[in-house]
Amino acid sequence: MEGEVTSLTNEKKKRFKRICVFCGSRVGYKSAFSDAALELGKQLVERKIDLVYGGGSIGLMGLVSRTVFNGGCHVLGVIPTALLPHEISGDTVGEVKAVADMHQRKAEMAKHADAFIALPGGYGTMEELLEMITWSQLGIHDKPVGLLNIDGYYNSLLALFDKGVDEGFIDHSARHIVVIANTAEELINKMEEYSPVHDKVAPRQSWEVDQLLESTQRGDALRP
């Protein structure tokens, strides 16, 4: 009986069912990046959190997705058709959904995820991170956005955010949209406690992600 109560209590405390992870299709030069990807995957498995990600089977994407999949959690990869031959090598991992373009990819990932985490990555990873921060600021979603700052990889980007605040381009409250930590365990713990403190530009109901996705799909249908 006591075990059942504990199980129900833990389930009640669980905030996230699915987390979207943004990360590189390369592993980078430091082993710390790969170690962090593997550790994040293990944390998701331990917490029974499913993964939504960019669909690739190489680089940090491959490390995270295989760890989560092998641990028994569901993996949903969302990838533009044009990138299939570039970011998938060998067998696919979990469920792979091919979409028309990068805009639809982000909308699909946002639709299925309860939170977002960025590992180190290149332009694509940074662009996805910044878009989710922007969507939070605009009021499109109120989901936590986490940054796993491994080996200070994102220090310069965070300094740029601070510069934006100092120069009057970013509100002080909006600077706290991003949840930052150096380890996966600490980051997810912080994200579970996250509550938005920034002023949203517009009410969430006027920015439904489903509407954004439908708009993207309509735009694709109109293209020759």
N, C-alpha and C positions, 0 to 999 in steps of 0.2 A: 504493500500500500504506500509506504513511504517513498519507494522508488518511482511509483506512478505519479505521485504528487510532485516530486523533483523534476520528472520529465515534463509534466505539464507546465511547471513554473518556468523551466528553461525555454520551452516552446513559446510561451507567452512573451518572454523577454526578447526573443529573436525578432529583430527588426527587418532584416533583409532576407528575401528569398532568392533574389538574383542580383549580382553585381556585374556591371559592365567594366571591363578592364581595357584601357588604352595602352599600347606599348609597341615597341619597335619590331619590325620584321627582320632586324639584325640583333645579334647578342651584345654588340659593343665590345670594347677592348678590355674591360675590367671584369674579372670573374664575379665581382660583387653584384653586377647587374643580373647575371644568370642566377646567382644564389638568391637574390631578392625575388625573382620571378618564381622560382621553385617554392620559396617560403610562402609567397602569397597564395600560390595554388594549394599548398598544404593547409593554410589557414582557412581557405574557403571550404575545403573538404571537411576539416574538423568541425566547422560551424554549420555544415550541411547547406552551404550556399551555392546555388547554381551559377554558372558563368555565361555571360554574354560578351562577345569580343569580336574582333575584326576578321575572323575566319581563316587567318593564315596558319600554316603548319610549320613555319620556319621562324627563327629568331626567338625573341622573348615571347612572342605570341604562341609559338609552338610549345615552349616550356610550360607556360601557364596552363594552356588548354589541355595538354596531355596529362599533367599532374591532376587537374580537376577531373578529367574524364576517367583516368585510371583509378581515381579515388571513389568512383561511383556516383558522382554528381552529374547533372545534365549540363551539356555544353552546347550553346547556340552561337555559331559563327555567321556573321553577316558580311558579305564581301561583294564588291562590284564585279560584274562579269568580266570586265577588262583585266582585272587583277588576278583572276583564277590561275592562269599559267605562271604568274610571277610569285605569288605568295603561298601557293599550296604545292608542296613537294611530297610525293608518295601518297599514303593514305590520308584521307580527311579525318578530322577529329570531331566526333559528335555529330550534331545536326548542322548542316551548312546551308544557309539561305543566300542565293545569288540575287543581287539587286541591280538596278540600272546604273546608278552612279553614286558618288560620294555623299551627296545630300541625302539620298534615300537611305544610305547605310547608317548615317548618324541618327536619322529620325527613327529607323527601325530599332537600333540599339537602345536609344533613349526610351522608346515605347515599352520595351521588354524588361528594362532594368529598374531596380529600386535605388541604386546609387552608382557612382562612378569612381574609378581609381585609375590614375595615370602612373605607370612605371616610366623609366627612361625610354626615350624614343626620339625619332627625328621630326621633321616638319609635320608629317601627318598626325603623329601623336600629340604634338603641341597644339595643332589646329583643332583637333577633337576636344582636347582639354579646354581650350579657350572658348570654344563654342558652347560647351556645357556650362562654363562659368557665366557666359553672356546670357544664356537661356535662363539661368537662375536669377541673374540680375533683372532681366526683363519680366520675370514672373511666369515663364513658360513651365517651369517645374520647381519643386521645392525639395529636390533630392540632394543628399550630400555629395559633394565633389571632393575627392581625396587625392592628395599628391604624395606619392612615395618618393621622398627625396634621398635617393641612394647615393652615398659618397658625395653629397653636395651637388649632384648633377643639376638640380634646378635652382641653385642659389642665385644665379644671374637673372633668371626669369622672375624670381621672387623679389629681387632688388628692383627690377623694372616695375613691378606692381607697386612697390613702395614709392618709387619715383613718380608714378602716376598719381598717387595720393598726394604727395608733397606738392606737385605742380597743379593740383586741382582738377585732374581729369577722372579720378576714381574716388568715389565716396569712401570715407573711413569705414563705414559699416559694410560696404561691398567688398572691402579688402578681406573680410573674414568669411567670404563665401568658400574659399579654399581651405580645406582641412589638411594639415601637413604633419607628417611624421617620418621617422627614419626606418621604422620596421613595420611589417604588415600587421602584426598583432596590435601594436599601439595605434596604428592608423584606423583599423576597423573599430577598435574600442572607442576612439574619439568620434568616428562617424556615427556610431550608434547613439552618441549623446548629442549629436548636432541638432541645432534648432536655428533656422534662419533669423538673422537680426537686421538684415538690410531692407531698405524700402524697395518694393517691386515697382517697375514702371507701369505695369498693367495687371488687372486681375487674372488669375490663372485660367479661369473658364474661357477667357477670350483668346487664349494661346494654346488650346489643347494640342498635344503632340499628335494625336490621331488626325487632327485637321491639317497639321503641317505635313504629315505623311501622305494624306490624300491629295494635298495640293501638289506635292512632289510627283506623285504618280500621274496626276492629271497633266502636269507639265511634260512628263515623259511621253504620254500618249499623244500630245500635240506635236511632238518633234517629228520631222520627216524621217 
